């Protein structure tokens, strides 16, 4: 199964979410279910819009702590959803928001992250992803290594939003596992508790360790 994490803000769906859905549908080829998850507060209308796509299910992750974007809350909630759904791949639109939280999410899951993908294909039954390198001078075919799920961000404009197939009838909309909302609630409570006590010193964040987990590059020159 491929899980697409859609992005919304104040009840408005980011158009790049449709591009990520189109990429997932293309890679699936109808042989693998595609689901969509959307996080926030009051996302029923957005979920209804996403349900028009030809997908197996739309998952809503709602909590007050997700009403305004913070990387910590989104990582906590999405980690629970991904663990519960156990997809083979997780697709995101390559937005500023995704670029902010996806490395931390991949590190928490201890899974490979491939960013800025411009094309997807099946190569002998193995998912392969094309991405630019060296400021676009080369395009590499990347095969993620290690256990799934592998996280993939889709470059904006690489796929057309209107290429996302629509279903004959709306897909079912389901509230994600309660654990995701509980994770956001736990983060909110911990955040308030931390803010209430003095901080002696800042602790440096651990650098993501998974950027090298995607290997097997085949460089091809791109005409200028």
C-alpha positions in Angstrom: 0.0 0.0 0.0 1.1 3.5 -0.7 0.1 6.2 1.8 0.0 9.8 0.5 0.2 12.5 3.2 -1.8 15.5 1.9 -1.1 19.0 3.1 -3.8 21.6 4.1 -3.8 24.9 5.8 -6.8 26.5 7.4 -9.1 24.1 5.6 -7.6 24.7 2.1 -5.9 21.8 0.4 -2.4 22.4 -1.1 -2.7 21.7 -4.8 0.6 19.8 -4.7 -1.2 17.1 -2.7 -3.0 16.1 -5.9 0.4 15.8 -7.7 1.6 13.4 -5.0 -1.6 11.4 -5.4 -1.0 11.3 -9.2 2.6 10.0 -8.6 1.3 7.3 -6.2 -1.4 6.2 -8.7 1.2 6.0 -11.5 3.6 3.8 -9.5 0.8 1.7 -8.2 -0.6 1.0 -11.7 -3.7 -0.4 -10.0 -1.8 -3.2 -8.4 -1.3 -1.6 -5.0 -3.9 0.3 -2.9 -3.4 4.0 -2.4 -4.6 5.7 0.7 -4.5 9.4 1.7 -4.0 10.9 5.1 -4.6 14.5 6.1 -3.7 16.1 9.5 -5.1 19.2 11.1 -8.2 20.4 12.9 -11.5 20.6 11.2 -10.4 18.8 8.1 -13.7 17.2 7.1 -14.2 19.4 4.1 -10.6 18.7 2.9 -11.1 15.0 3.4 -14.3 15.1 1.3 -12.4 16.8 -1.5 -9.6 14.2 -1.3 -12.3 11.4 -1.3 -13.0 12.3 -4.9 -9.7 10.7 -5.9 -9.5 7.0 -7.0 -8.1 5.9 -3.7 -8.9 3.1 -1.3 -9.5 5.4 1.8 -9.0 8.8 3.2 -7.7 9.0 6.8 -8.2 12.1 8.9 -5.9 12.9 11.8 -7.6 15.6 13.9 -6.6 17.3 17.1 -6.3 20.9 18.4 -2.5 20.5 18.6 -2.5 20.0 14.8 -4.6 23.1 14.1 -1.5 25.2 13.5 1.5 23.5 12.0 4.4 22.6 14.3 6.9 20.0 13.2 7.0 18.1 16.6 3.2 17.6 16.7 3.0 16.5 13.1 5.9 14.1 13.5 4.3 12.6 16.6 0.9 12.1 14.9 2.1 10.9 11.5 4.5 8.5 13.1 1.6 6.8 14.7 -0.5 6.7 11.5 2.4 5.3 9.5 3.1 2.6 12.1 -0.6 1.6 12.3 -1.1 1.5 8.5 2.2 -0.2 7.7 2.5 1.1 4.1 5.3 0.1 1.7 5.8 3.7 0.7 4.8 7.1 2.0 4.5 10.0 -0.5 4.5 13.7 0.4 4.4 16.8 -1.7 7.8 18.5 -1.6 6.6 21.7 0.1 8.4 23.9 2.6 6.4 22.2 5.4 7.3 18.7 4.3 11.0 19.7 4.0 10.7 20.9 7.6 9.4 17.8 9.3 10.1 14.8 6.9 13.8 14.3 7.9 12.8 14.1 11.6 9.9 11.8 10.8 12.3 9.5 8.8 14.8 9.5 11.6 12.1 8.6 14.2 10.9 5.7 11.9 14.6 4.8 11.1 13.6 4.6 7.4 15.1 5.9 4.1 14.0 9.3 2.8 14.2 10.2 -0.9 13.5 13.9 -1.6 12.6 16.0 -4.6 11.5 13.1 -6.8 10.7 13.9 -10.4 9.7 10.5 -11.8 8.6 7.1 -10.5 8.8 3.7 -12.1 8.8 -0.1 -11.5 12.1 -1.7 -12.5 11.7 -5.5 -12.3 9.2 -5.1 -9.6 11.3 -2.7 -7.6 10.2 0.9 -7.1 12.8 3.3 -8.5 12.8 7.1 -8.1 14.4 9.7 -10.3 15.7 12.9 -8.6 18.0 15.7 -9.7 21.6 15.9 -8.4 24.4 18.5 -8.6 21.9 21.4 -9.0 20.0 19.6 -11.8 23.1 18.8 -13.9 22.4 15.0 -13.4 19.4 12.9 -12.8 19.9 9.8 -10.7 17.7 6.7 -10.4 17.5 5.8 -6.7 16.4 2.6 -5.2 15.8 2.8 -1.4 17.6 0.2 0.7 16.5 -1.4 4.0 13.0 -2.2 5.3 9.9 -0.1 4.5 8.1 2.0 4.6 10.3 4.3 2.5 9.5 8.0 2.5 9.4 9.9 -0.8 8.8 13.6 -1.4 7.5 14.6 -4.9 8.9 17.7 -6.6 6.2 20.3 -7.2 5.4 20.4 -10.9 6.9 17.0 -11.8 3.4 15.5 -12.0 0.2 17.3 -13.0 -2.6 17.7 -10.5 -5.2 17.0 -13.1 -3.5 13.6 -13.8 -4.8 12.3 -10.5 -7.5 9.8 -11.3 -10.9 10.4 -9.8 -13.1 7.6 -8.5 -16.5 6.6 -9.7 -17.8 7.2 -6.2 -16.2 8.9 -3.2 -13.7 7.0 -1.2 -14.5 6.2 2.5 -13.3 8.7 5.0 -12.1 7.2 8.3 -10.7 8.8 11.4 -7.2 7.6 11.9 -6.3 5.4 14.9 -6.9 7.1 18.3 -3.2 6.7 19.0 -2.4 9.5 16.5 -4.6 11.9 18.3 -3.3 10.7 21.6 0.3 11.4 20.3 -0.6 14.9 19.4 -2.3 15.4 22.8 0.7 14.0 24.6 3.0 16.4 22.6 0.7 19.3 23.5 0.8 18.5 27.2 4.6 18.0 27.2 5.1 21.2 25.3 3.1 23.2 27.9 5.0 21.5 30.8 8.3 22.3 29.2 7.4 25.9 28.6 6.5 26.2 32.3 10.0 25.4 33.6 13.3 27.2 33.0 15.7 25.7 30.4 19.3 25.5 31.5 20.9 25.0 28.1 19.8 24.1 24.5 20.4 20.6 23.4 21.6 20.2 19.8 19.4 18.2 17.6 20.7 14.9 16.2 21.4 15.1 12.5 19.3 12.7 10.4 21.1 9.4 9.8 19.0 8.1 6.9 19.9 10.3 4.0 22.5 7.8 2.9 20.1 4.9 3.0 18.9 5.4 -0.5 21.5 4.0 -2.9 22.2 2.6 -6.3 22.5 5.8 -8.4 22.6 5.7 -12.1 23.7 9.2 -13.4 22.4 10.4 -16.7 23.2 13.8 -18.1 20.4 16.2 -18.7 20.6 18.4 -21.7 20.9 22.1 -20.9 
